[in-house]
Amino acid sequence: MVIFAPIFIVLFLFVAWKMYSPSTRNCRWRLNRALNKDGKTYQRCVTCGVEVMTEDGAPPKVCLAGQAEPQD
Ligand SMILES: [Zn+2]
């Protein structure tokens, strides 16, 4: 079991790095009601330029940069 310890340490550091990375922390979501569609709320991160359509109108809790291709 000792051999698994480094794996958990790396996993913990990875999660901590993802949670506290500047790119995520600096995310600022702006909604634009003019671009709402099908009951979804248009949101755009002014920091990384990612655009998303959210169901509940609340901004994403994590930065979606890297998961979605920027429009421009
Ligand atoms: Zn962002």
N, CA, C, O and the ligand as a Tripos MOL2 file, in Angstrom:
@<TRIPOS>MOLECULE
protein
  289   287    73     0     0
PROTEIN
NO_CHARGES

@<TRIPOS>ATOM
      1 N           0.8260   -1.2210    0.0000 N.3       1 MET1
      2 CA          0.0000    0.0000    0.0000 C.3       1 MET1
      3 C           0.8550    1.2630    0.0000 C.2       1 MET1
      4 O           0.4090    2.3160   -0.4550 O.2       1 MET1
      5 N           2.0790    1.1600    0.5090 N.am      2 VAL2
      6 CA          2.9380    2.3400    0.5950 C.3       2 VAL2
      7 C           3.2110    2.9230   -0.7910 C.2       2 VAL2
      8 O           3.4250    4.1250   -0.9490 O.2       2 VAL2
      9 N           3.1990    2.0520   -1.7750 N.am      3 ILE3
     10 CA          3.5350    2.5120   -3.1230 C.3       3 ILE3
     11 C           2.4800    3.4690   -3.6740 C.2       3 ILE3
     12 O           2.7530    4.2130   -4.6170 O.2       3 ILE3
     13 N           1.2740    3.4580   -3.0940 N.am      4 PHE4
     14 CA          0.2120    4.3340   -3.5770 C.3       4 PHE4
     15 C           0.3060    5.7430   -2.9900 C.2       4 PHE4
     16 O          -0.3230    6.6670   -3.5050 O.2       4 PHE4
     17 N           1.0730    5.9130   -1.9330 N.am      5 ALA5
     18 CA          1.1670    7.2140   -1.2690 C.3       5 ALA5
     19 C           1.5890    8.3360   -2.2230 C.2       5 ALA5
     20 O           0.9500    9.3880   -2.2280 O.2       5 ALA5
     21 N           2.6330    8.1540   -3.0250 N.am      6 PRO6
     22 CA          3.0280    9.2350   -3.9470 C.3       6 PRO6
     23 C           1.9270    9.5870   -4.9340 C.2       6 PRO6
     24 O           1.8090   10.7400   -5.3480 O.2       6 PRO6
     25 N           1.1300    8.6120   -5.3120 N.am      7 ILE7
     26 CA          0.0390    8.8690   -6.2590 C.3       7 ILE7
     27 C          -0.9850    9.8040   -5.6330 C.2       7 ILE7
     28 O          -1.4570   10.7400   -6.2790 O.2       7 ILE7
     29 N          -1.3270    9.5480   -4.3690 N.am      8 PHE8
     30 CA         -2.2950   10.4060   -3.6920 C.3       8 PHE8
     31 C          -1.7320   11.8110   -3.4940 C.2       8 PHE8
     32 O          -2.4620   12.7970   -3.5930 O.2       8 PHE8
     33 N          -0.4480   11.8970   -3.2170 N.am      9 ILE9
     34 CA          0.1820   13.2120   -3.0240 C.3       9 ILE9
     35 C           0.1300   14.0080   -4.3220 C.2       9 ILE9
     36 O          -0.2170   15.1890   -4.3210 O.2       9 ILE9
     37 N           0.4760   13.3560   -5.4260 N.am     10 VAL10
     38 CA          0.4370   14.0260   -6.7280 C.3      10 VAL10
     39 C          -0.9870   14.4490   -7.0650 C.2      10 VAL10
     40 O          -1.2150   15.5480   -7.5710 O.2      10 VAL10
     41 N          -1.9420   13.5700   -6.7800 N.am     11 LEU11
     42 CA         -3.3430   13.8700   -7.0570 C.3      11 LEU11
     43 C          -3.7990   15.0750   -6.2450 C.2      11 LEU11
     44 O          -4.4960   15.9510   -6.7560 O.2      11 LEU11
     45 N          -3.4000   15.1140   -4.9730 N.am     12 PHE12
     46 CA         -3.7770   16.2320   -4.1090 C.3      12 PHE12
     47 C          -3.1870   17.5410   -4.6290 C.2      12 PHE12
     48 O          -3.8740   18.5610   -4.6880 O.2      12 PHE12
     49 N          -1.9080   17.5040   -5.0050 N.am     13 LEU13
     50 CA         -1.2470   18.7030   -5.5130 C.3      13 LEU13
     51 C          -1.9020   19.1730   -6.8050 C.2      13 LEU13
     52 O          -2.0430   20.3740   -7.0370 O.2      13 LEU13
     53 N          -2.3030   18.2120   -7.6490 N.am     14 PHE14
     54 CA         -2.9500   18.5540   -8.9110 C.3      14 PHE14
     55 C          -4.2800   19.2630   -8.6620 C.2      14 PHE14
     56 O          -4.5800   20.2780   -9.2900 O.2      14 PHE14
     57 N          -5.0760   18.7160   -7.7370 N.am     15 VAL15
     58 CA         -6.3740   19.3190   -7.4220 C.3      15 VAL15
     59 C          -6.1730   20.7070   -6.8200 C.2      15 VAL15
     60 O          -6.8740   21.6520   -7.1790 O.2      15 VAL15
     61 N          -5.2140   20.8250   -5.9060 N.am     16 ALA16
     62 CA         -4.9360   22.1110   -5.2750 C.3      16 ALA16
     63 C          -4.4800   23.1300   -6.3140 C.2      16 ALA16
     64 O          -4.8630   24.2980   -6.2620 O.2      16 ALA16
     65 N          -3.6560   22.6720   -7.2610 N.am     17 TRP17
     66 CA         -3.1660   23.5670   -8.3120 C.3      17 TRP17
     67 C          -4.3180   24.0250   -9.1990 C.2      17 TRP17
     68 O          -4.3810   25.1900   -9.5930 O.2      17 TRP17
     69 N          -5.2300   23.1020   -9.5110 N.am     18 LYS18
     70 CA         -6.3710   23.4580  -10.3510 C.3      18 LYS18
     71 C          -7.2880   24.4420   -9.6350 C.2      18 LYS18
     72 O          -7.8330   25.3510  -10.2610 O.2      18 LYS18
     73 N          -7.4610   24.2660   -8.3250 N.am     19 MET19
     74 CA         -8.3730   25.1280   -7.5750 C.3      19 MET19
     75 C          -7.8050   26.5280   -7.3900 C.2      19 MET19
     76 O          -8.5500   27.5080   -7.3660 O.2      19 MET19
     77 N          -6.5000   26.6210   -7.2620 N.am     20 TYR20
     78 CA         -5.9080   27.9080   -6.9350 C.3      20 TYR20
     79 C          -5.1140   28.5260   -8.0930 C.2      20 TYR20
     80 O          -4.4050   29.5140   -7.9060 O.2      20 TYR20
     81 N          -5.2370   27.9470   -9.2680 N.am     21 SER21
     82 CA         -4.5110   28.5180  -10.4010 C.3      21 SER21
     83 C          -5.0770   29.9030  -10.7180 C.2      21 SER21
     84 O          -6.2910   30.0980  -10.6570 O.2      21 SER21
     85 N          -4.2230   30.8600  -11.0510 N.am     22 PRO22
     86 CA         -4.6530   32.2390  -11.3030 C.3      22 PRO22
     87 C          -5.6940   32.3330  -12.4030 C.2      22 PRO22
     88 O          -6.5850   33.1790  -12.3340 O.2      22 PRO22
     89 N          -5.6000   31.4840  -13.4160 N.am     23 SER23
     90 CA         -6.5290   31.5820  -14.5360 C.3      23 SER23
     91 C          -7.9570   31.3170  -14.0910 C.2      23 SER23
     92 O          -8.8980   31.9060  -14.6230 O.2      23 SER23
     93 N          -8.1190   30.4270  -13.1120 N.am     24 THR24
     94 CA         -9.4560   30.1240  -12.6120 C.3      24 THR24
     95 C          -9.9230   31.1990  -11.6350 C.2      24 THR24
     96 O         -11.0810   31.6180  -11.6480 O.2      24 THR24
     97 N          -8.9910   31.6310  -10.7900 N.am     25 ARG25
     98 CA         -9.3570   32.5880   -9.7530 C.3      25 ARG25
     99 C          -9.7430   33.9430  -10.3420 C.2      25 ARG25
    100 O         -10.5570   34.6650   -9.7660 O.2      25 ARG25
    101 N          -9.1590   34.2860  -11.4870 N.am     26 ASN26
    102 CA         -9.4090   35.5960  -12.0720 C.3      26 ASN26
    103 C         -10.6170   35.6330  -12.9940 C.2      26 ASN26
    104 O         -10.9100   36.6660  -13.5970 O.2      26 ASN26
    105 N         -11.3090   34.5250  -13.1040 N.am     27 CYS27
    106 CA        -12.4610   34.4750  -14.0010 C.3      27 CYS27
    107 C         -13.5290   35.4690  -13.5570 C.2      27 CYS27
    108 O         -13.9060   35.5340  -12.3870 O.2      27 CYS27
    109 N         -13.9990   36.2380  -14.5320 N.am     28 ARG28
    110 CA        -15.0830   37.1780  -14.2620 C.3      28 ARG28
    111 C         -16.1640   36.9620  -15.3160 C.2      28 ARG28
    112 O         -15.9780   37.2590  -16.4960 O.2      28 ARG28
    113 N         -17.2830   36.4430  -14.8630 N.am     29 TRP29
    114 CA        -18.3630   36.1170  -15.7960 C.3      29 TRP29
    115 C         -19.3140   37.2910  -15.9410 C.2      29 TRP29
    116 O         -19.7370   37.9050  -14.9620 O.2      29 TRP29
    117 N         -19.6340   37.5820  -17.1940 N.am     30 ARG30
    118 CA        -20.5950   38.6420  -17.4980 C.3      30 ARG30
    119 C         -21.7330   38.0340  -18.2970 C.2      30 ARG30
    120 O         -21.5080   37.3500  -19.2960 O.2      30 ARG30
    121 N         -22.9610   38.2890  -17.8510 N.am     31 LEU31
    122 CA        -24.0980   37.7860  -18.6050 C.3      31 LEU31
    123 C         -24.6150   38.8590  -19.5540 C.2      31 LEU31
    124 O         -24.5120   40.0540  -19.2790 O.2      31 LEU31
    125 N         -25.1610   38.4180  -20.6560 N.am     32 ASN32
    126 CA        -25.6950   39.3280  -21.6580 C.3      32 ASN32
    127 C         -27.0900   38.8590  -22.0500 C.2      32 ASN32
    128 O         -27.2490   37.9210  -22.8320 O.2      32 ASN32
    129 N         -28.1030   39.5320  -21.4900 N.am     33 ARG33
    130 CA        -29.4830   39.0920  -21.7160 C.3      33 ARG33
    131 C         -29.8860   39.2010  -23.1820 C.2      33 ARG33
    132 O         -30.7780   38.4870  -23.6390 O.2      33 ARG33
    133 N         -29.2300   40.0940  -23.9160 N.am     34 ALA34
    134 CA        -29.5630   40.2600  -25.3320 C.3      34 ALA34
    135 C         -29.2390   39.0080  -26.1310 C.2      34 ALA34
    136 O         -29.8080   38.7790  -27.1980 O.2      34 ALA34
    137 N         -28.3310   38.2060  -25.6150 N.am     35 LEU35
    138 CA        -27.9150   37.0070  -26.3360 C.3      35 LEU35
    139 C         -28.5080   35.7310  -25.7400 C.2      35 LEU35
    140 O         -28.1430   34.6220  -26.1320 O.2      35 LEU35
    141 N         -29.4440   35.9060  -24.7720 N.am     36 ASN36
    142 CA        -30.0890   34.7170  -24.2160 C.3      36 ASN36
    143 C         -30.8620   33.9820  -25.2990 C.2      36 ASN36
    144 O         -31.4050   34.5880  -26.2230 O.2      36 ASN36
    145 N         -30.8990   32.6690  -25.1650 N.am     37 LYS37
    146 CA        -31.5690   31.8650  -26.1830 C.3      37 LYS37
    147 C         -32.1540   30.6000  -25.5510 C.2      37 LYS37
    148 O         -31.4940   29.9350  -24.7530 O.2      37 LYS37
    149 N         -33.3780   30.2790  -25.9070 N.am     38 ASP38
    150 CA        -34.0320   29.0460  -25.4480 C.3      38 ASP38
    151 C         -34.0510   28.9410  -23.9270 C.2      38 ASP38
    152 O         -33.9080   27.8480  -23.3800 O.2      38 ASP38
    153 N         -34.2290   30.0770  -23.2340 N.am     39 GLY39
    154 CA        -34.3120   30.0470  -21.7840 C.3      39 GLY39
    155 C         -32.9700   29.9210  -21.0910 C.2      39 GLY39
    156 O         -32.9070   29.8520  -19.8640 O.2      39 GLY39
    157 N         -31.8950   29.8890  -21.8690 N.am     40 LYS40
    158 CA        -30.5700   29.7970  -21.2740 C.3      40 LYS40
    159 C         -29.9320   31.1840  -21.2160 C.2      40 LYS40
    160 O         -30.2400   32.0700  -22.0130 O.2      40 LYS40
    161 N         -29.0480   31.3370  -20.2600 N.am     41 THR41
    162 CA        -28.4000   32.6220  -20.0540 C.3      41 THR41
    163 C         -27.0090   32.6260  -20.6900 C.2      41 THR41
    164 O         -26.1820   31.7490  -20.4410 O.2      41 THR41
    165 N         -26.7890   33.6320  -21.5070 N.am     42 TYR42
    166 CA        -25.4800   33.7730  -22.1520 C.3      42 TYR42
    167 C         -24.4860   34.3620  -21.1600 C.2      42 TYR42
    168 O         -24.7410   35.4090  -20.5660 O.2      42 TYR42
    169 N         -23.3500   33.6870  -20.9830 N.am     43 GLN43
    170 CA        -22.3290   34.1880  -20.0820 C.3      43 GLN43
    171 C         -20.9820   34.1380  -20.7810 C.2      43 GLN43
    172 O         -20.6890   33.2180  -21.5450 O.2      43 GLN43
    173 N         -20.1640   35.1570  -20.4980 N.am     44 ARG44
    174 CA        -18.8460   35.2110  -21.1140 C.3      44 ARG44
    175 C         -17.8180   35.5820  -20.0600 C.2      44 ARG44
    176 O         -18.0180   36.5140  -19.2810 O.2      44 ARG44
    177 N         -16.7180   34.8470  -20.0420 N.am     45 CYS45
    178 CA        -15.6310   35.1670  -19.1150 C.3      45 CYS45
    179 C         -14.7600   36.2300  -19.7570 C.2      45 CYS45
    180 O         -14.1810   36.0090  -20.8210 O.2      45 CYS45
    181 N         -14.6670   37.3800  -19.1130 N.am     46 VAL46
    182 CA        -13.9080   38.4840  -19.6960 C.3      46 VAL46
    183 C         -12.4050   38.2510  -19.5780 C.2      46 VAL46
    184 O         -11.6110   38.9160  -20.2430 O.2      46 VAL46
    185 N         -12.0230   37.3060  -18.7290 N.am     47 THR47
    186 CA        -10.6020   37.0300  -18.5510 C.3      47 THR47
    187 C         -10.0610   36.1320  -19.6450 C.2      47 THR47
    188 O          -9.0140   36.4090  -20.2290 O.2      47 THR47
    189 N         -10.7920   35.0350  -19.9250 N.am     48 CYS48
    190 CA        -10.2890   34.0790  -20.9010 C.3      48 CYS48
    191 C         -11.1370   34.0380  -22.1660 C.2      48 CYS48
    192 O         -10.7840   33.3430  -23.1190 O.2      48 CYS48
    193 N         -12.2490   34.7670  -22.1930 N.am     49 GLY49
    194 CA        -13.0240   34.8770  -23.4150 C.3      49 GLY49
    195 C         -13.9130   33.6890  -23.7320 C.2      49 GLY49
    196 O         -14.4360   33.5850  -24.8420 O.2      49 GLY49
    197 N         -14.0930   32.7800  -22.7600 N.am     50 VAL50
    198 CA        -14.9410   31.6170  -23.0040 C.3      50 VAL50
    199 C         -16.4070   32.0330  -22.9200 C.2      50 VAL50
    200 O         -16.8020   32.7810  -22.0250 O.2      50 VAL50
    201 N         -17.2070   31.5380  -23.8640 N.am     51 GLU51
    202 CA        -18.6330   31.8310  -23.8800 C.3      51 GLU51
    203 C         -19.4140   30.5610  -23.5880 C.2      51 GLU51
    204 O         -19.1500   29.5120  -24.1770 O.2      51 GLU51
    205 N         -20.3770   30.6560  -22.6800 N.am     52 VAL52
    206 CA        -21.1860   29.4880  -22.3330 C.3      52 VAL52
    207 C         -22.6490   29.8990  -22.2280 C.2      52 VAL52
    208 O         -22.9720   31.0700  -22.0260 O.2      52 VAL52
    209 N         -23.5350   28.8990  -22.3710 N.am     53 MET53
    210 CA        -24.9610   29.0960  -22.1510 C.3      53 MET53
    211 C         -25.3420   28.2670  -20.9320 C.2      53 MET53
    212 O         -25.2550   27.0390  -20.9600 O.2      53 MET53
    213 N         -25.7670   28.9390  -19.8560 N.am     54 THR54
    214 CA        -26.0820   28.2160  -18.6250 C.3      54 THR54
    215 C         -27.5880   28.0600  -18.4600 C.2      54 THR54
    216 O         -28.3670   28.9250  -18.8600 O.2      54 THR54
    217 N         -27.9790   26.9440  -17.8650 N.am     55 GLU55
    218 CA        -29.3970   26.6260  -17.6850 C.3      55 GLU55
    219 C         -30.0210   27.4640  -16.5720 C.2      55 GLU55
    220 O         -31.1510   27.9340  -16.7040 O.2      55 GLU55
    221 N         -29.2800   27.6520  -15.4680 N.am     56 ASP56
    222 CA        -29.8540   28.2780  -14.2820 C.3      56 ASP56
    223 C         -29.5270   29.7620  -14.1490 C.2      56 ASP56
    224 O         -29.9510   30.4050  -13.1890 O.2      56 ASP56
    225 N         -28.7820   30.3070  -15.0990 N.am     57 GLY57
    226 CA        -28.4660   31.7220  -15.0520 C.3      57 GLY57
    227 C         -27.2910   32.0630  -14.1690 C.2      57 GLY57
    228 O         -26.8610   33.2160  -14.1290 O.2      57 GLY57
    229 N         -26.7580   31.0720  -13.4510 N.am     58 ALA58
    230 CA        -25.6000   31.3110  -12.5980 C.3      58 ALA58
    231 C         -24.3210   31.0630  -13.3930 C.2      58 ALA58
    232 O         -24.2770   30.1590  -14.2280 O.2      58 ALA58
    233 N         -23.2880   31.8530  -13.1420 N.am     59 PRO59
    234 CA        -22.0300   31.6540  -13.8520 C.3      59 PRO59
    235 C         -21.3740   30.3420  -13.4620 C.2      59 PRO59
    236 O         -21.5640   29.8660  -12.3430 O.2      59 PRO59
    237 N         -20.6060   29.7520  -14.3640 N.am     60 PRO60
    238 CA        -19.8760   28.5110  -14.0450 C.3      60 PRO60
    239 C         -18.9470   28.7310  -12.8610 C.2      60 PRO60
    240 O         -18.3970   29.8180  -12.6780 O.2      60 PRO60
    241 N         -18.7800   27.6850  -12.0620 N.am     61 LYS61
    242 CA        -17.9310   27.8040  -10.8770 C.3      61 LYS61
    243 C         -16.4620   27.6220  -11.2080 C.2      61 LYS61
    244 O         -15.5830   27.9570  -10.4130 O.2      61 LYS61
    245 N         -16.2100   27.0870  -12.3880 N.am     62 VAL62
    246 CA        -14.8300   26.8800  -12.7980 C.3      62 VAL62
    247 C         -14.6150   27.5290  -14.1530 C.2      62 VAL62
    248 O         -15.5540   27.7090  -14.9280 O.2      62 VAL62
    249 N         -13.3720   27.8740  -14.4260 N.am     63 CYS63
    250 CA        -13.0490   28.4360  -15.7270 C.3      63 CYS63
    251 C         -13.1030   27.3230  -16.7650 C.2      63 CYS63
    252 O         -12.5620   26.2360  -16.5620 O.2      63 CYS63
    253 N         -13.7590   27.6120  -17.8670 N.am     64 LEU64
    254 CA        -13.9290   26.6040  -18.9000 C.3      64 LEU64
    255 C         -12.8930   26.7490  -20.0070 C.2      64 LEU64
    256 O         -12.9850   26.0890  -21.0420 O.2      64 LEU64
    257 N         -11.9140   27.6070  -19.7870 N.am     65 ALA65
    258 CA        -10.8580   27.7700  -20.7780 C.3      65 ALA65
    259 C         -10.1320   26.4540  -20.9680 C.2      65 ALA65
    260 O          -9.7560   25.8020  -19.9940 O.2      65 ALA65
    261 N          -9.9330   26.0630  -22.2080 N.am     66 GLY66
    262 CA         -9.2720   24.8000  -22.4870 C.3      66 GLY66
    263 C         -10.2570   23.6880  -22.7510 C.2      66 GLY66
    264 O          -9.9410   22.7140  -23.4350 O.2      66 GLY66
    265 N         -11.4720   23.8380  -22.1990 N.am     67 GLN67
    266 CA        -12.5070   22.8370  -22.4520 C.3      67 GLN67
    267 C         -13.3490   23.2320  -23.6630 C.2      67 GLN67
    268 O         -13.8640   22.3740  -24.3800 O.2      67 GLN67
    269 N         -13.4840   24.5390  -23.8820 N.am     68 ALA68
    270 CA        -14.2480   25.0280  -25.0230 C.3      68 ALA68
    271 C         -13.3540   25.9490  -25.8480 C.2      68 ALA68
    272 O         -12.5820   26.7310  -25.2920 O.2      68 ALA68
    273 N         -13.4570   25.8580  -27.1510 N.am     69 GLU69
    274 CA        -12.6500   26.6970  -28.0180 C.3      69 GLU69
    275 C         -13.2210   28.1140  -28.0450 C.2      69 GLU69
    276 O         -14.4240   28.2870  -28.2360 O.2      69 GLU69
    277 N         -12.3780   29.1290  -27.8580 N.am     70 PRO70
    278 CA        -12.8370   30.5140  -27.9700 C.3      70 PRO70
    279 C         -13.3760   30.8020  -29.3710 C.2      70 PRO70
    280 O         -12.9400   30.2120  -30.3600 O.2      70 PRO70
    281 N         -14.3400   31.7300  -29.4250 N.am     71 GLN71
    282 CA        -14.9700   32.0330  -30.7030 C.3      71 GLN71
    283 C         -14.0150   32.7760  -31.6420 C.2      71 GLN71
    284 O         -14.0980   32.6350  -32.8620 O.2      71 GLN71
    285 N         -13.1100   33.5660  -31.0610 N.am     72 ASP72
    286 CA        -12.2220   34.3260  -31.9370 C.3      72 ASP72
    287 C         -10.7780   34.1910  -31.5120 C.2      72 ASP72
    288 O          -9.8930   34.7690  -32.1420 O.2      72 ASP72
    289 ZN        -12.2090   32.2300  -17.4460 Zn       73 ZN73
@<TRIPOS>BOND
     1     1     2 1
     2     2     3 1
     3     3     4 2
     4     3     5 am
     5     5     6 1
     6     6     7 1
     7     7     8 2
     8     7     9 am
     9     9    10 1
    10    10    11 1
    11    11    12 2
    12    11    13 am
    13    13    14 1
    14    14    15 1
    15    15    16 2
    16    15    17 am
    17    17    18 1
    18    18    19 1
    19    19    20 2
    20    19    21 am
    21    21    22 1
    22    22    23 1
    23    23    24 2
    24    23    25 am
    25    25    26 1
    26    26    27 1
    27    27    28 2
    28    27    29 am
    29    29    30 1
    30    30    31 1
    31    31    32 2
    32    31    33 am
    33    33    34 1
    34    34    35 1
    35    35    36 2
    36    35    37 am
    37    37    38 1
    38    38    39 1
    39    39    40 2
    40    39    41 am
    41    41    42 1
    42    42    43 1
    43    43    44 2
    44    43    45 am
    45    45    46 1
    46    46    47 1
    47    47    48 2
    48    47    49 am
    49    49    50 1
    50    50    51 1
    51    51    52 2
    52    51    53 am
    53    53    54 1
    54    54    55 1
    55    55    56 2
    56    55    57 am
    57    57    58 1
    58    58    59 1
    59    59    60 2
    60    59    61 am
    61    61    62 1
    62    62    63 1
    63    63    64 2
    64    63    65 am
    65    65    66 1
    66    66    67 1
    67    67    68 2
    68    67    69 am
    69    69    70 1
    70    70    71 1
    71    71    72 2
    72    71    73 am
    73    73    74 1
    74    74    75 1
    75    75    76 2
    76    75    77 am
    77    77    78 1
    78    78    79 1
    79    79    80 2
    80    79    81 am
    81    81    82 1
    82    82    83 1
    83    83    84 2
    84    83    85 am
    85    85    86 1
    86    86    87 1
    87    87    88 2
    88    87    89 am
    89    89    90 1
    90    90    91 1
    91    91    92 2
    92    91    93 am
    93    93    94 1
    94    94    95 1
    95    95    96 2
    96    95    97 am
    97    97    98 1
    98    98    99 1
    99    99   100 2
   100    99   101 am
   101   101   102 1
   102   102   103 1
   103   103   104 2
   104   103   105 am
   105   105   106 1
   106   106   107 1
   107   107   108 2
   108   107   109 am
   109   109   110 1
   110   110   111 1
   111   111   112 2
   112   111   113 am
   113   113   114 1
   114   114   115 1
   115   115   116 2
   116   115   117 am
   117   117   118 1
   118   118   119 1
   119   119   120 2
   120   119   121 am
   121   121   122 1
   122   122   123 1
   123   123   124 2
   124   123   125 am
   125   125   126 1
   126   126   127 1
   127   127   128 2
   128   127   129 am
   129   129   130 1
   130   130   131 1
   131   131   132 2
   132   131   133 am
   133   133   134 1
   134   134   135 1
   135   135   136 2
   136   135   137 am
   137   137   138 1
   138   138   139 1
   139   139   140 2
   140   139   141 am
   141   141   142 1
   142   142   143 1
   143   143   144 2
   144   143   145 am
   145   145   146 1
   146   146   147 1
   147   147   148 2
   148   147   149 am
   149   149   150 1
   150   150   151 1
   151   151   152 2
   152   151   153 am
   153   153   154 1
   154   154   155 1
   155   155   156 2
   156   155   157 am
   157   157   158 1
   158   158   159 1
   159   159   160 2
   160   159   161 am
   161   161   162 1
   162   162   163 1
   163   163   164 2
   164   163   165 am
   165   165   166 1
   166   166   167 1
   167   167   168 2
   168   167   169 am
   169   169   170 1
   170   170   171 1
   171   171   172 2
   172   171   173 am
   173   173   174 1
   174   174   175 1
   175   175   176 2
   176   175   177 am
   177   177   178 1
   178   178   179 1
   179   179   180 2
   180   179   181 am
   181   181   182 1
   182   182   183 1
   183   183   184 2
   184   183   185 am
   185   185   186 1
   186   186   187 1
   187   187   188 2
   188   187   189 am
   189   189   190 1
   190   190   191 1
   191   191   192 2
   192   191   193 am
   193   193   194 1
   194   194   195 1
   195   195   196 2
   196   195   197 am
   197   197   198 1
   198   198   199 1
   199   199   200 2
   200   199   201 am
   201   201   202 1
   202   202   203 1
   203   203   204 2
   204   203   205 am
   205   205   206 1
   206   206   207 1
   207   207   208 2
   208   207   209 am
   209   209   210 1
   210   210   211 1
   211   211   212 2
   212   211   213 am
   213   213   214 1
   214   214   215 1
   215   215   216 2
   216   215   217 am
   217   217   218 1
   218   218   219 1
   219   219   220 2
   220   219   221 am
   221   221   222 1
   222   222   223 1
   223   223   224 2
   224   223   225 am
   225   225   226 1
   226   226   227 1
   227   227   228 2
   228   227   229 am
   229   229   230 1
   230   230   231 1
   231   231   232 2
   232   231   233 am
   233   233   234 1
   234   234   235 1
   235   235   236 2
   236   235   237 am
   237   237   238 1
   238   238   239 1
   239   239   240 2
   240   239   241 am
   241   241   242 1
   242   242   243 1
   243   243   244 2
   244   243   245 am
   245   245   246 1
   246   246   247 1
   247   247   248 2
   248   247   249 am
   249   249   250 1
   250   250   251 1
   251   251   252 2
   252   251   253 am
   253   253   254 1
   254   254   255 1
   255   255   256 2
   256   255   257 am
   257   257   258 1
   258   258   259 1
   259   259   260 2
   260   259   261 am
   261   261   262 1
   262   262   263 1
   263   263   264 2
   264   263   265 am
   265   265   266 1
   266   266   267 1
   267   267   268 2
   268   267   269 am
   269   269   270 1
   270   270   271 1
   271   271   272 2
   272   271   273 am
   273   273   274 1
   274   274   275 1
   275   275   276 2
   276   275   277 am
   277   277   278 1
   278   278   279 1
   279   279   280 2
   280   279   281 am
   281   281   282 1
   282   282   283 1
   283   283   284 2
   284   283   285 am
   285   285   286 1
   286   286   287 1
   287   287   288 2
@<TRIPOS>SUBSTRUCTURE
     1 MET1         2 RESIDUE 1 A MET
     2 VAL2         6 RESIDUE 1 A VAL
     3 ILE3        10 RESIDUE 1 A ILE
     4 PHE4        14 RESIDUE 1 A PHE
     5 ALA5        18 RESIDUE 1 A ALA
     6 PRO6        22 RESIDUE 1 A PRO
     7 ILE7        26 RESIDUE 1 A ILE
     8 PHE8        30 RESIDUE 1 A PHE
     9 ILE9        34 RESIDUE 1 A ILE
    10 VAL10       38 RESIDUE 1 A VAL
    11 LEU11       42 RESIDUE 1 A LEU
    12 PHE12       46 RESIDUE 1 A PHE
    13 LEU13       50 RESIDUE 1 A LEU
    14 PHE14       54 RESIDUE 1 A PHE
    15 VAL15       58 RESIDUE 1 A VAL
    16 ALA16       62 RESIDUE 1 A ALA
    17 TRP17       66 RESIDUE 1 A TRP
    18 LYS18       70 RESIDUE 1 A LYS
    19 MET19       74 RESIDUE 1 A MET
    20 TYR20       78 RESIDUE 1 A TYR
    21 SER21       82 RESIDUE 1 A SER
    22 PRO22       86 RESIDUE 1 A PRO
    23 SER23       90 RESIDUE 1 A SER
    24 THR24       94 RESIDUE 1 A THR
    25 ARG25       98 RESIDUE 1 A ARG
    26 ASN26      102 RESIDUE 1 A ASN
    27 CYS27      106 RESIDUE 1 A CYS
    28 ARG28      110 RESIDUE 1 A ARG
    29 TRP29      114 RESIDUE 1 A TRP
    30 ARG30      118 RESIDUE 1 A ARG
    31 LEU31      122 RESIDUE 1 A LEU
    32 ASN32      126 RESIDUE 1 A ASN
    33 ARG33      130 RESIDUE 1 A ARG
    34 ALA34      134 RESIDUE 1 A ALA
    35 LEU35      138 RESIDUE 1 A LEU
    36 ASN36      142 RESIDUE 1 A ASN
    37 LYS37      146 RESIDUE 1 A LYS
    38 ASP38      150 RESIDUE 1 A ASP
    39 GLY39      154 RESIDUE 1 A GLY
    40 LYS40      158 RESIDUE 1 A LYS
    41 THR41      162 RESIDUE 1 A THR
    42 TYR42      166 RESIDUE 1 A TYR
    43 GLN43      170 RESIDUE 1 A GLN
    44 ARG44      174 RESIDUE 1 A ARG
    45 CYS45      178 RESIDUE 1 A CYS
    46 VAL46      182 RESIDUE 1 A VAL
    47 THR47      186 RESIDUE 1 A THR
    48 CYS48      190 RESIDUE 1 A CYS
    49 GLY49      194 RESIDUE 1 A GLY
    50 VAL50      198 RESIDUE 1 A VAL
    51 GLU51      202 RESIDUE 1 A GLU
    52 VAL52      206 RESIDUE 1 A VAL
    53 MET53      210 RESIDUE 1 A MET
    54 THR54      214 RESIDUE 1 A THR
    55 GLU55      218 RESIDUE 1 A GLU
    56 ASP56      222 RESIDUE 1 A ASP
    57 GLY57      226 RESIDUE 1 A GLY
    58 ALA58      230 RESIDUE 1 A ALA
    59 PRO59      234 RESIDUE 1 A PRO
    60 PRO60      238 RESIDUE 1 A PRO
    61 LYS61      242 RESIDUE 1 A LYS
    62 VAL62      246 RESIDUE 1 A VAL
    63 CYS63      250 RESIDUE 1 A CYS
    64 LEU64      254 RESIDUE 1 A LEU
    65 ALA65      258 RESIDUE 1 A ALA
    66 GLY66      262 RESIDUE 1 A GLY
    67 GLN67      266 RESIDUE 1 A GLN
    68 ALA68      270 RESIDUE 1 A ALA
    69 GLU69      274 RESIDUE 1 A GLU
    70 PRO70      278 RESIDUE 1 A PRO
    71 GLN71      282 RESIDUE 1 A GLN
    72 ASP72      286 RESIDUE 1 A ASP
    73 ZN73       289 GROUP 0 **** ****
